[in-house]
Amino acid sequence: MPVIKPFKAFRPEPDLVTKVASPPYDVLNSEEARQLVKDNPYSFLHVNKAEIDLDSSVDHYDQRVYEKASENLNKFIKERVYLQDEEEKIYIYRQIMKGRAQTGLVVCVSIDDYLKGKIKKHENTREDKEKDRINHIDFTNANTGPVFLTYKAKDEIKQIVNSRTKEENPVYDFTSEDGITHTCWVIDDKSIIQQLIKSFAEIDYLYIADGHHRAAAATKVGLKRRGEFKDYTGKEEFNYSLSVLFPHDELYIMDYNRVVADLAGNSEKEFIQKISKKFTVGKYDEEGPYRPEAKYTFGMYLDNCWYKLTAKPGTFDEDNVVSSLDVSILQNNLLTPVLEIKDPRTDQRIEFVGGIRGLEELEKRVKEGMKVAFSLYPTSIGELMKVADAEKLMPPKSTWFEPKLRSGIFIHKL
């Protein structure tokens, strides 16, 4: 069903890959990015967050930012920081974090598959963020950050990937500053490439794990180019977008926690009384933060004390793939009715904290001025697929995938 395509990647010189490869554009703010590249002219952040090379007064969405990104990418190519493969290839990208490995295939996928729903999504996109990525792709004429896709694991694909990683030497093998190992191999054997294309054609769907804005933006740029080139054949590179495909059973989803600035006018006693209608509330007497050990349980940090909350029967519909998610249960039974947070995407009183920061970060935020924090049990990859298969959407900030894909290792020119 889904189409995958090899491509002629622009890749960094092996000696420079450790300097080039950067965190994704959306996990750092501009000031953090400026500090990170201070002594590194090769960092791909000069392309993916090009505002760092302009005056800090320039708005992130200003056209000059996208023009600078294009200029910097072309400079990297001209100075041979990047070289393009002469033949179309598929690439293997393995990440190891704390002993856990996930191994994906770097390919191009069809924008038509996205439009037809063969590439399934589970989140809405925000117009401003989508427009930002559209401009970035359009001005650079490239997919500079891959979309993180998953698929239901298939033995045949795993066997091909495992044999290549055992038999071939990697083209890149380095550890980034966050301790994650990144190893990449090249598949240039045309018969093996055809095997992989055939194997993916037998899979029903691909699922977006991370990168909804990049996926939507790549599709819209492709449609824009089709409008500009009326005699397009469908084989042009702008009909495809850069992705990394991982089997579902290798992925790791962390908790995505919440911190709220106030109790919406309630005293602490009133607040606990109100949430006790929908949750069993008990103090957590053991040392350290409370990390939920199963679905339908939540941690709450309030007034220097951790509590365990358990959703009461009847507060959610177990047969509903969206309302039975822990993030939905917390939103529908506590954040909206008690704390009056109706739209978590826009309400300035709520902050979201990825599990990679640890539960101590929740305590820190509360001690620094926020009022209450909630720790959640992670959403599973199975839940993500069920929501996508039902063509439903998850609440905002439902999943936090680790490790993040590095940007700048593979570039797909349109």
C-alpha positions as a Markdown table, in Angstrom:
| # | Residue | x | y | z |
|---|---|---|---|---|
| 1 | Met | 0.0 | 0.0 | 0.0 |
| 2 | Pro | 2.3 | 2.9 | 1.1 |
| 3 | Val | 5.0 | 3.9 | -1.5 |
| 4 | Ile | 8.6 | 4.3 | -0.3 |
| 5 | Lys | 11.3 | 5.6 | -2.6 |
| 6 | Pro | 15.1 | 5.7 | -2.4 |
| 7 | Phe | 16.7 | 9.1 | -3.0 |
| 8 | Lys | 20.0 | 10.8 | -3.6 |
| 9 | Ala | 20.7 | 12.2 | -0.2 |
| 10 | Phe | 22.8 | 15.2 | 0.6 |
| 11 | Arg | 24.9 | 13.9 | 3.5 |
| 12 | Pro | 27.7 | 15.5 | 5.6 |
| 13 | Glu | 31.3 | 14.6 | 5.2 |
| 14 | Pro | 32.0 | 11.8 | 7.7 |
| 15 | Asp | 34.6 | 13.9 | 9.5 |
| 16 | Leu | 32.0 | 16.7 | 10.1 |
| 17 | Val | 28.9 | 14.8 | 10.9 |
| 18 | Thr | 29.3 | 15.2 | 14.7 |
| 19 | Lys | 29.5 | 19.0 | 14.2 |
| 20 | Val | 26.7 | 19.1 | 11.6 |
| 21 | Ala | 24.0 | 16.9 | 13.2 |
| 22 | Ser | 21.8 | 19.0 | 15.5 |
| 23 | Pro | 18.7 | 18.6 | 17.7 |
| 24 | Pro | 15.4 | 19.2 | 15.9 |
| 25 | Tyr | 14.3 | 22.8 | 15.3 |
| 26 | Asp | 11.4 | 22.6 | 17.8 |
| 27 | Val | 13.1 | 21.4 | 20.9 |
| 28 | Leu | 15.3 | 24.5 | 21.4 |
| 29 | Asn | 14.4 | 28.1 | 21.6 |
| 30 | Ser | 16.4 | 30.7 | 19.7 |
| 31 | Glu | 18.6 | 31.7 | 22.6 |
| 32 | Glu | 19.4 | 28.0 | 23.5 |
| 33 | Ala | 20.3 | 27.4 | 19.8 |
| 34 | Arg | 22.6 | 30.5 | 19.7 |
| 35 | Gln | 24.5 | 29.2 | 22.7 |
| 36 | Leu | 24.8 | 25.7 | 21.3 |
| 37 | Val | 26.3 | 26.9 | 18.0 |
| 38 | Lys | 28.5 | 29.6 | 19.5 |
| 39 | Asp | 31.8 | 27.8 | 18.5 |
| 40 | Asn | 30.4 | 25.6 | 15.7 |
| 41 | Pro | 29.9 | 27.1 | 12.2 |
| 42 | Tyr | 28.9 | 23.7 | 10.9 |
| 43 | Ser | 25.8 | 23.1 | 13.1 |
| 44 | Phe | 22.7 | 22.4 | 11.1 |
| 45 | Leu | 20.9 | 24.8 | 13.4 |
| 46 | His | 22.3 | 27.5 | 11.1 |
| 47 | Val | 19.8 | 26.1 | 8.6 |
| 48 | Asn | 16.9 | 24.8 | 10.8 |
| 49 | Lys | 16.9 | 27.9 | 13.1 |
| 50 | Ala | 18.5 | 30.5 | 10.8 |
| 51 | Glu | 17.3 | 33.4 | 13.0 |
| 52 | Ile | 20.3 | 32.6 | 15.2 |
| 53 | Asp | 22.4 | 34.3 | 12.4 |
| 54 | Leu | 20.3 | 37.4 | 12.4 |
| 55 | Asp | 19.7 | 40.2 | 14.9 |
| 56 | Ser | 17.6 | 39.0 | 17.8 |
| 57 | Ser | 15.0 | 41.6 | 17.0 |
| 58 | Val | 14.1 | 39.8 | 13.8 |
| 59 | Asp | 10.8 | 37.8 | 14.1 |
| 60 | His | 11.2 | 34.0 | 13.8 |
| 61 | Tyr | 8.7 | 34.0 | 11.0 |
| 62 | Asp | 10.2 | 36.9 | 9.0 |
| 63 | Gln | 11.0 | 36.1 | 5.4 |
| 64 | Arg | 14.7 | 37.0 | 6.1 |
| 65 | Val | 14.9 | 33.9 | 8.3 |
| 66 | Tyr | 13.9 | 31.6 | 5.5 |
| 67 | Glu | 16.2 | 33.4 | 3.0 |
| 68 | Lys | 19.1 | 33.0 | 5.5 |
| 69 | Ala | 18.3 | 29.3 | 5.9 |
| 70 | Ser | 18.5 | 28.9 | 2.1 |
| 71 | Glu | 21.7 | 30.8 | 2.0 |
| 72 | Asn | 23.3 | 28.8 | 4.7 |
| 73 | Leu | 22.3 | 25.4 | 3.2 |
| 74 | Asn | 23.6 | 26.4 | -0.2 |
| 75 | Lys | 26.9 | 27.6 | 1.4 |
| 76 | Phe | 27.3 | 24.2 | 3.2 |
| 77 | Ile | 26.8 | 22.4 | -0.2 |
| 78 | Lys | 29.2 | 24.8 | -2.0 |
| 79 | Glu | 31.9 | 24.3 | 0.6 |
| 80 | Arg | 31.4 | 20.6 | 0.4 |
| 81 | Val | 30.3 | 20.2 | 4.0 |
| 82 | Tyr | 27.6 | 18.2 | 2.2 |
| 83 | Leu | 28.0 | 15.8 | -0.7 |
| 84 | Gln | 25.2 | 14.3 | -2.7 |
| 85 | Asp | 25.0 | 10.6 | -3.4 |
| 86 | Glu | 25.2 | 9.9 | -7.2 |
| 87 | Glu | 22.6 | 7.0 | -7.1 |
| 88 | Glu | 19.3 | 6.7 | -5.3 |
| 89 | Lys | 19.7 | 4.8 | -2.0 |
| 90 | Ile | 18.0 | 3.8 | 1.2 |
| 91 | Tyr | 19.7 | 4.5 | 4.5 |
| 92 | Ile | 19.6 | 2.8 | 7.9 |
| 93 | Tyr | 19.5 | 5.0 | 11.0 |
| 94 | Arg | 20.0 | 3.5 | 14.5 |
| 95 | Gln | 19.8 | 5.3 | 17.8 |
| 96 | Ile | 20.8 | 3.9 | 21.1 |
| 97 | Met | 19.7 | 5.6 | 24.3 |
| 98 | Lys | 20.5 | 4.1 | 27.7 |
| 99 | Gly | 21.0 | 0.7 | 26.1 |
| 100 | Arg | 17.7 | 0.7 | 24.1 |
| 101 | Ala | 18.0 | 0.7 | 20.3 |
| 102 | Gln | 15.6 | 1.7 | 17.6 |
| 103 | Thr | 16.5 | 1.2 | 14.0 |
| 104 | Gly | 14.8 | 2.9 | 11.1 |
| 105 | Leu | 14.9 | 3.3 | 7.4 |
| 106 | Val | 15.5 | 6.7 | 5.9 |
| 107 | Val | 13.4 | 7.0 | 2.7 |
| 108 | Cys | 11.1 | 9.3 | 0.9 |
| 109 | Val | 7.3 | 8.8 | 1.1 |
| 110 | Ser | 4.6 | 9.9 | -1.2 |
| 111 | Ile | 2.6 | 13.1 | -0.5 |
| 112 | Asp | -0.3 | 11.3 | -2.2 |
| 113 | Asp | -0.2 | 8.6 | 0.5 |
| 114 | Tyr | -0.6 | 11.4 | 3.0 |
| 115 | Leu | -3.5 | 12.9 | 1.1 |
| 116 | Lys | -5.2 | 9.5 | 0.8 |
| 117 | Gly | -4.8 | 8.6 | 4.4 |
| 118 | Lys | -2.3 | 5.8 | 3.9 |
| 119 | Ile | 0.0 | 7.9 | 6.2 |
| 120 | Lys | -2.2 | 8.3 | 9.3 |
| 121 | Lys | -2.0 | 11.2 | 11.7 |
| 122 | His | -3.2 | 11.5 | 15.3 |
| 123 | Glu | -2.8 | 15.3 | 15.9 |
| 124 | Asn | -4.1 | 18.5 | 14.4 |
| 125 | Thr | -1.5 | 21.1 | 13.3 |
| 126 | Arg | -1.4 | 24.7 | 14.2 |
| 127 | Glu | -1.6 | 27.1 | 11.2 |
| 128 | Asp | 1.3 | 29.3 | 12.3 |
| 129 | Lys | 3.7 | 26.3 | 12.8 |
| 130 | Glu | 2.6 | 24.7 | 9.6 |
| 131 | Lys | 3.2 | 27.9 | 7.6 |
| 132 | Asp | 6.6 | 28.2 | 9.2 |
| 133 | Arg | 7.6 | 24.8 | 7.9 |
| 134 | Ile | 6.0 | 25.4 | 4.5 |
| 135 | Asn | 8.2 | 28.5 | 4.1 |
| 136 | His | 11.3 | 26.7 | 5.3 |
| 137 | Ile | 10.8 | 23.9 | 2.8 |
| 138 | Asp | 9.9 | 26.2 | 0.0 |
| 139 | Phe | 12.8 | 28.6 | 0.5 |
| 140 | Thr | 15.5 | 25.9 | 1.1 |
| 141 | Asn | 13.9 | 23.7 | -1.7 |
| 142 | Ala | 14.5 | 20.8 | 0.6 |
| 143 | Asn | 13.2 | 18.6 | 3.4 |
| 144 | Thr | 15.7 | 19.4 | 6.1 |
| 145 | Gly | 14.1 | 17.5 | 9.0 |
| 146 | Pro | 12.7 | 14.0 | 8.6 |
| 147 | Val | 9.2 | 13.0 | 9.6 |
| 148 | Phe | 9.2 | 10.3 | 12.3 |
| 149 | Leu | 7.0 | 7.5 | 11.0 |
| 150 | Thr | 6.2 | 4.1 | 12.4 |
| 151 | Tyr | 4.6 | 0.9 | 11.0 |
| 152 | Lys | 3.5 | -2.5 | 12.4 |
| 153 | Ala | 6.7 | -4.5 | 12.6 |
| 154 | Lys | 7.4 | -7.0 | 9.9 |
| 155 | Asp | 9.9 | -9.8 | 10.2 |
| 156 | Glu | 11.0 | -9.6 | 6.5 |
| 157 | Ile | 12.0 | -6.0 | 6.9 |
| 158 | Lys | 13.8 | -6.6 | 10.2 |
| 159 | Gln | 15.8 | -9.4 | 8.7 |
| 160 | Ile | 17.0 | -7.2 | 5.9 |
| 161 | Val | 17.9 | -4.4 | 8.3 |
| 162 | Asn | 19.7 | -6.7 | 10.7 |
| 163 | Ser | 21.7 | -8.4 | 8.0 |
| 164 | Arg | 22.9 | -5.1 | 6.6 |
| 165 | Thr | 23.9 | -3.7 | 9.9 |
| 166 | Lys | 25.9 | -6.8 | 10.7 |
| 167 | Glu | 27.6 | -7.2 | 7.3 |
| 168 | Glu | 28.3 | -3.6 | 6.4 |
| 169 | Asn | 30.4 | -0.9 | 8.0 |
| 170 | Pro | 28.5 | 2.2 | 9.0 |
| 171 | Val | 29.1 | 5.5 | 7.3 |
| 172 | Tyr | 28.5 | 7.4 | 10.5 |
| 173 | Asp | 28.9 | 6.3 | 14.1 |
| 174 | Phe | 28.9 | 9.0 | 16.8 |
| 175 | Thr | 27.5 | 10.0 | 20.2 |
| 176 | Ser | 25.8 | 13.3 | 20.5 |
| 177 | Glu | 26.2 | 15.6 | 23.5 |
| 178 | Asp | 23.1 | 14.1 | 25.2 |
| 179 | Gly | 24.7 | 10.7 | 25.3 |
| 180 | Ile | 22.7 | 9.1 | 22.4 |
| 181 | Thr | 24.5 | 7.0 | 19.9 |
| 182 | His | 23.7 | 7.6 | 16.2 |
| 183 | Thr | 24.8 | 5.0 | 13.6 |
| 184 | Cys | 24.0 | 5.0 | 9.9 |
| 185 | Trp | 24.5 | 2.6 | 7.0 |
| 186 | Val | 23.9 | 2.9 | 3.3 |
| 187 | Ile | 21.8 | 0.4 | 1.3 |
| 188 | Asp | 22.9 | 0.7 | -2.4 |
| 189 | Asp | 22.1 | -2.9 | -3.5 |
| 190 | Lys | 19.2 | -2.4 | -6.0 |
| 191 | Ser | 17.8 | -5.8 | -5.4 |
| 192 | Ile | 17.6 | -5.2 | -1.6 |
| 193 | Ile | 16.0 | -1.8 | -2.3 |
| 194 | Gln | 13.4 | -3.5 | -4.4 |
| 195 | Gln | 12.7 | -6.0 | -1.6 |
| 196 | Leu | 12.1 | -3.2 | 0.8 |
| 197 | Ile | 9.8 | -1.4 | -1.6 |
| 198 | Lys | 7.8 | -4.6 | -2.1 |
| 199 | Ser | 7.7 | -5.3 | 1.7 |
| 200 | Phe | 6.3 | -1.8 | 2.5 |
| 201 | Ala | 3.8 | -2.1 | -0.3 |
| 202 | Glu | 2.3 | -5.1 | 1.6 |
| 203 | Ile | 1.9 | -3.0 | 4.8 |
| 204 | Asp | -1.5 | -1.3 | 5.3 |
| 205 | Tyr | -0.5 | 2.0 | 6.8 |
| 206 | Leu | 2.3 | 4.2 | 8.0 |
| 207 | Tyr | 1.7 | 6.3 | 11.2 |
| 208 | Ile | 3.1 | 9.7 | 12.1 |
| 209 | Ala | 4.8 | 9.4 | 15.4 |
| 210 | Asp | 6.3 | 12.8 | 15.5 |
| 211 | Gly | 6.4 | 15.6 | 12.9 |
| 212 | His | 2.8 | 16.4 | 12.0 |
| 213 | His | 3.7 | 19.9 | 10.9 |
| 214 | Arg | 6.6 | 18.8 | 8.7 |
| 215 | Ala | 4.4 | 16.1 | 7.1 |
| 216 | Ala | 1.6 | 18.6 | 6.4 |
| 217 | Ala | 4.0 | 21.3 | 5.2 |
| 218 | Ala | 5.9 | 18.9 | 2.8 |
| 219 | Thr | 2.6 | 17.9 | 1.3 |
| 220 | Lys | 1.4 | 21.5 | 0.8 |
| 221 | Val | 4.7 | 22.5 | -0.8 |
| 222 | Gly | 4.5 | 19.5 | -3.2 |
| 223 | Leu | 1.0 | 20.6 | -4.2 |
| 224 | Lys | 2.2 | 24.1 | -4.7 |
| 225 | Arg | 5.0 | 22.9 | -7.0 |
| 226 | Arg | 2.4 | 20.8 | -8.9 |
| 227 | Gly | 0.5 | 24.0 | -9.5 |
| 228 | Glu | 3.7 | 25.7 | -10.8 |
| 229 | Phe | 4.7 | 22.8 | -13.1 |
| 230 | Lys | 1.5 | 21.9 | -14.9 |
| 231 | Asp | 3.2 | 19.1 | -16.9 |
| 232 | Tyr | 4.5 | 17.3 | -13.8 |
| 233 | Thr | 4.7 | 13.5 | -14.1 |
| 234 | Gly | 4.4 | 12.6 | -10.4 |
| 235 | Lys | 8.0 | 11.3 | -10.3 |
| 236 | Glu | 9.6 | 14.7 | -9.4 |
| 237 | Glu | 11.2 | 14.9 | -6.0 |
| 238 | Phe | 8.6 | 17.4 | -4.8 |
| 239 | Asn | 6.1 | 14.6 | -4.9 |
| 240 | Tyr | 7.9 | 12.9 | -2.0 |
| 241 | Ser | 9.1 | 13.9 | 1.5 |
| 242 | Leu | 11.9 | 12.8 | 3.8 |
| 243 | Ser | 11.0 | 10.3 | 6.6 |
| 244 | Val | 12.5 | 7.8 | 8.9 |
| 245 | Leu | 10.4 | 4.6 | 9.3 |
| 246 | Phe | 10.7 | 2.6 | 12.6 |
| 247 | Pro | 8.9 | -0.6 | 13.5 |
| 248 | His | 6.4 | 0.0 | 16.2 |
| 249 | Asp | 7.8 | -2.5 | 18.7 |
| 250 | Glu | 11.1 | -0.6 | 19.0 |
| 251 | Leu | 9.7 | 2.8 | 19.9 |
| 252 | Tyr | 9.7 | 4.3 | 23.3 |
| 253 | Ile | 7.1 | 6.8 | 24.4 |
| 254 | Met | 7.7 | 8.7 | 27.6 |
| 255 | Asp | 5.2 | 10.5 | 29.9 |
| 256 | Tyr | 4.1 | 14.0 | 28.9 |
| 257 | Asn | 3.2 | 15.8 | 32.1 |
| 258 | Arg | 1.3 | 19.0 | 33.1 |
| 259 | Val | 1.9 | 22.0 | 35.4 |
| 260 | Val | -0.7 | 24.6 | 36.1 |
| 261 | Ala | -0.2 | 28.1 | 37.4 |
| 262 | Asp | -3.2 | 28.4 | 39.9 |
| 263 | Leu | -6.2 | 26.6 | 41.3 |
| 264 | Ala | -8.8 | 28.7 | 39.5 |
| 265 | Gly | -9.8 | 30.5 | 42.7 |
| 266 | Asn | -10.1 | 27.4 | 44.8 |
| 267 | Ser | -8.4 | 26.9 | 48.1 |
| 268 | Glu | -6.3 | 23.8 | 48.4 |
| 269 | Lys | -8.9 | 22.2 | 50.5 |
| 270 | Glu | -11.7 | 23.1 | 48.1 |
| 271 | Phe | -9.6 | 21.9 | 45.2 |
| 272 | Ile | -9.0 | 18.4 | 46.7 |
| 273 | Gln | -12.7 | 18.1 | 47.6 |
| 274 | Lys | -13.7 | 18.9 | 44.0 |
| 275 | Ile | -11.3 | 16.4 | 42.4 |
| 276 | Ser | -12.3 | 13.7 | 44.9 |
| 277 | Lys | -15.7 | 13.5 | 43.1 |
| 278 | Lys | -13.9 | 11.9 | 40.0 |
| 279 | Phe | -10.7 | 10.6 | 41.5 |
| 280 | Thr | -9.7 | 8.6 | 44.6 |
| 281 | Val | -7.1 | 10.9 | 46.2 |
| 282 | Gly | -4.4 | 9.6 | 48.6 |
| 283 | Lys | -1.2 | 11.0 | 49.9 |
| 284 | Tyr | 2.0 | 9.3 | 48.6 |
| 285 | Asp | 4.1 | 8.7 | 51.6 |
| 286 | Glu | 7.1 | 7.1 | 50.0 |
| 287 | Glu | 10.2 | 9.1 | 49.3 |
| 288 | Gly | 10.5 | 10.8 | 45.9 |
| 289 | Pro | 8.0 | 11.8 | 43.3 |
| 290 | Tyr | 5.0 | 9.5 | 42.4 |
| 291 | Arg | 5.3 | 8.0 | 39.0 |
| 292 | Pro | 2.1 | 6.4 | 37.8 |
| 293 | Glu | 2.5 | 2.6 | 37.6 |
| 294 | Ala | -0.6 | 1.8 | 35.4 |
| 295 | Lys | -3.2 | 3.4 | 33.3 |
| 296 | Tyr | -5.9 | 5.5 | 35.0 |
| 297 | Thr | -3.5 | 6.5 | 37.8 |
| 298 | Phe | -1.9 | 10.0 | 38.1 |
| 299 | Gly | 0.6 | 11.8 | 40.3 |
| 300 | Met | -0.2 | 15.2 | 41.7 |
| 301 | Tyr | 2.3 | 17.6 | 43.4 |
| 302 | Leu | 0.7 | 20.2 | 45.5 |
| 303 | Asp | 2.0 | 22.2 | 48.5 |
| 304 | Asn | 5.3 | 20.2 | 48.7 |
| 305 | Cys | 3.4 | 16.9 | 48.8 |
| 306 | Trp | 2.8 | 14.1 | 46.2 |
| 307 | Tyr | -0.6 | 12.5 | 45.9 |
| 308 | Lys | -1.8 | 9.4 | 44.0 |
| 309 | Leu | -5.0 | 9.9 | 42.0 |
| 310 | Thr | -7.0 | 7.0 | 40.6 |
| 311 | Ala | -9.9 | 7.7 | 38.1 |
| 312 | Lys | -13.1 | 6.4 | 39.5 |
| 313 | Pro | -15.3 | 4.0 | 37.5 |
| 314 | Gly | -17.7 | 5.7 | 35.2 |
| 315 | Thr | -15.5 | 8.8 | 34.7 |
| 316 | Phe | -14.6 | 7.6 | 31.2 |
| 317 | Asp | -15.7 | 5.2 | 28.5 |
| 318 | Glu | -13.2 | 2.3 | 28.2 |
| 319 | Asp | -14.5 | 1.5 | 24.7 |
| 320 | Asn | -13.8 | 5.0 | 23.4 |
| 321 | Val | -10.2 | 5.2 | 22.0 |
| 322 | Val | -9.8 | 8.9 | 22.7 |
| 323 | Ser | -11.7 | 9.5 | 26.0 |
| 324 | Ser | -10.1 | 6.4 | 27.6 |
| 325 | Leu | -6.6 | 7.9 | 27.1 |
| 326 | Asp | -5.1 | 9.1 | 30.4 |
| 327 | Val | -4.5 | 12.5 | 29.0 |
| 328 | Ser | -8.2 | 12.8 | 28.1 |
| 329 | Ile | -9.3 | 11.5 | 31.6 |
| 330 | Leu | -7.2 | 14.2 | 33.3 |
| 331 | Gln | -8.4 | 16.9 | 30.9 |
| 332 | Asn | -12.1 | 16.0 | 31.0 |
| 333 | Asn | -12.4 | 15.3 | 34.7 |
| 334 | Leu | -10.0 | 17.7 | 36.3 |
| 335 | Leu | -8.3 | 20.3 | 34.1 |
| 336 | Thr | -11.5 | 21.5 | 32.3 |
| 337 | Pro | -14.2 | 21.3 | 35.1 |
| 338 | Val | -12.1 | 22.2 | 38.1 |
| 339 | Leu | -9.1 | 24.2 | 36.8 |
| 340 | Glu | -11.1 | 25.8 | 34.0 |
| 341 | Ile | -8.5 | 25.0 | 31.3 |
| 342 | Lys | -10.8 | 24.5 | 28.3 |
| 343 | Asp | -8.3 | 24.6 | 25.5 |
| 344 | Pro | -4.8 | 23.4 | 26.6 |
| 345 | Arg | -3.4 | 24.5 | 23.3 |
| 346 | Thr | -4.0 | 28.2 | 24.0 |
| 347 | Asp | -4.4 | 28.6 | 27.7 |
| 348 | Gln | -1.4 | 30.4 | 29.2 |
| 349 | Arg | -1.9 | 28.9 | 32.6 |
| 350 | Ile | -0.8 | 25.4 | 31.7 |
| 351 | Glu | 2.7 | 24.2 | 30.7 |
| 352 | Phe | 3.7 | 20.8 | 29.4 |
| 353 | Val | 6.9 | 18.9 | 30.5 |
| 354 | Gly | 8.3 | 16.0 | 28.5 |
| 355 | Gly | 9.2 | 13.0 | 30.5 |
| 356 | Ile | 12.9 | 13.3 | 29.5 |
| 357 | Arg | 13.2 | 16.1 | 32.0 |
| 358 | Gly | 12.2 | 13.8 | 34.9 |
| 359 | Leu | 9.5 | 14.3 | 37.6 |
| 360 | Glu | 11.9 | 16.4 | 39.6 |
| 361 | Glu | 11.3 | 19.1 | 37.0 |
| 362 | Leu | 7.6 | 19.2 | 38.0 |
| 363 | Glu | 8.6 | 19.8 | 41.6 |
| 364 | Lys | 11.0 | 22.5 | 40.5 |
| 365 | Arg | 8.4 | 24.3 | 38.4 |
| 366 | Val | 5.9 | 24.3 | 41.4 |
| 367 | Lys | 8.6 | 25.6 | 43.8 |
| 368 | Glu | 9.4 | 28.4 | 41.3 |
| 369 | Gly | 5.9 | 29.7 | 41.2 |
| 370 | Met | 3.5 | 27.3 | 39.5 |
| 371 | Lys | 0.8 | 25.9 | 41.8 |
| 372 | Val | 0.2 | 22.2 | 40.9 |
| 373 | Ala | 1.7 | 19.5 | 38.7 |
| 374 | Phe | 0.5 | 16.2 | 37.3 |
| 375 | Ser | 2.5 | 13.2 | 36.3 |
| 376 | Leu | 0.9 | 10.8 | 33.8 |
| 377 | Tyr | 1.3 | 7.2 | 32.7 |
| 378 | Pro | 2.7 | 7.2 | 29.1 |
| 379 | Thr | 0.4 | 6.8 | 26.1 |
| 380 | Ser | 1.3 | 3.5 | 24.3 |
| 381 | Ile | 2.1 | 3.0 | 20.7 |
| 382 | Gly | -0.9 | 0.7 | 20.5 |
| 383 | Glu | -3.2 | 3.5 | 21.7 |
| 384 | Leu | -1.6 | 5.9 | 19.1 |
| 385 | Met | -2.3 | 3.4 | 16.3 |
| 386 | Lys | -5.9 | 2.8 | 17.5 |
| 387 | Val | -6.7 | 6.5 | 17.5 |
| 388 | Ala | -5.2 | 7.0 | 14.1 |
| 389 | Asp | -7.0 | 3.9 | 12.7 |
| 390 | Ala | -10.3 | 5.3 | 14.0 |
| 391 | Glu | -9.4 | 8.6 | 12.2 |
| 392 | Lys | -9.7 | 10.4 | 15.6 |
| 393 | Leu | -7.3 | 12.9 | 17.1 |
| 394 | Met | -5.4 | 12.8 | 20.4 |
| 395 | Pro | -5.5 | 15.7 | 22.8 |
| 396 | Pro | -2.5 | 18.0 | 22.5 |
| 397 | Lys | 0.8 | 16.9 | 24.0 |
| 398 | Ser | -0.2 | 13.2 | 24.4 |
| 399 | Thr | 3.1 | 11.6 | 23.4 |
| 400 | Trp | 6.8 | 12.4 | 24.0 |
| 401 | Phe | 9.1 | 10.2 | 21.9 |
| 402 | Glu | 12.7 | 9.6 | 22.8 |
| 403 | Pro | 15.3 | 9.7 | 21.4 |
| 404 | Lys | 14.6 | 12.5 | 19.0 |
| 405 | Leu | 15.9 | 12.3 | 15.4 |
| 406 | Arg | 18.9 | 14.4 | 14.7 |
| 407 | Ser | 18.6 | 16.9 | 11.9 |
| 408 | Gly | 21.1 | 17.5 | 9.2 |
| 409 | Ile | 22.3 | 13.9 | 8.7 |
| 410 | Phe | 20.1 | 13.4 | 5.6 |
| 411 | Ile | 18.7 | 16.1 | 3.3 |
| 412 | His | 16.2 | 15.6 | 0.5 |
| 413 | Lys | 16.3 | 18.2 | -2.2 |
| 414 | Leu | 13.1 | 18.9 | -4.1 |
